[in-house]
Amino acid sequence: MSLIQHLKENKEKILQKWFEEILKTYPPETTQHLKKNNNPFANPIGHTLGESIFNIFEGILEERSPDELISDVDQIIKVRAVQDIKPSEAVNPVLLLKSIVRTEFEKIKNTAENREHYAVIDKIDHLILLSLDLYMESREKINEIKLSEYNRQYYRLIQRGNQGQNN
């Protein structure tokens, strides 16, 4: 059996495992909330994560290029970018998939499938690198917003000071 075929046949189990591994990166109280509510309005983070990992995994199964999966990777990275975590922790969800795929590969390991295995792993590695870039872009945007807000508040303060001197 090929790796792709094995992944397709075990898709639901793999997606569930991936989601659970991602949830382990959050505090326990957050994990409970993310796990139990699928409503996109009551649980936008859990919904976004679930939808994005499904689309990424589906894209890998359909052998799409990493560049075609970038919008879903971007969704995960944006969720992680607003958290106070290191870049390596932000891209961890993609690394978790790599580990899960490797475990699945070991279940069907044979020499004829090695090339396919490495092709899938290479795509996941590429997604990891793209994830880090997206994370940094998102962090930069957040810092630009913070700076803009700081400048706006500073300008208001100066205006108030000038009004006080004129009275």
Residue pairs with C-beta under 8 A, 6 or more apart in sequence:
1 108
2 113
2 116
3 101
3 104
3 105
3 108
3 113
3 116
3 117
3 120
4 61
4 63
4 116
4 120
6 104
6 105
6 107
6 108
7 14
7 57
7 60
7 61
7 101
7 104
7 120
8 61
10 104
11 57
11 61
14 57
14 100
14 101
14 104
15 53
15 54
15 57
17 100
18 53
18 57
18 93
18 96
18 97
18 100
19 49
19 50
19 53
21 93
21 96
21 99
21 100
22 49
22 53
22 92
22 93
22 96
23 31
23 34
23 35
24 31
25 89
25 92
25 93
26 34
33 43
33 46
34 43
34 45
34 46
34 49
35 46
37 43
37 46
38 46
38 47
38 50
39 47
40 47
40 48
45 79
48 75
48 76
48 79
49 76
49 79
49 93
51 72
51 75
52 72
52 73
52 75
52 76
53 72
53 76
53 93
53 97
55 69
55 72
56 69
56 72
56 73
56 94
56 97
56 127
57 97
59 68
59 69
59 72
60 69
60 120
60 123
60 124
65 123
66 123
66 126
66 127
66 130
67 130
69 127
70 130
70 134
73 94
73 127
73 130
73 131
73 134
74 134
76 93
76 94
76 131
77 90
77 91
77 131
77 134
77 135
77 138
78 134
78 138
80 89
80 90
80 91
80 93
80 135
81 90
81 135
81 138
81 139
81 142
82 138
82 142
83 90
87 132
87 135
87 136
87 139
90 131
90 132
90 135
91 128
91 131
91 132
91 135
93 131
94 124
94 127
94 128
94 131
95 128
97 124
98 121
98 124
98 125
98 128
101 120
101 121
101 124
102 121
105 113
105 117
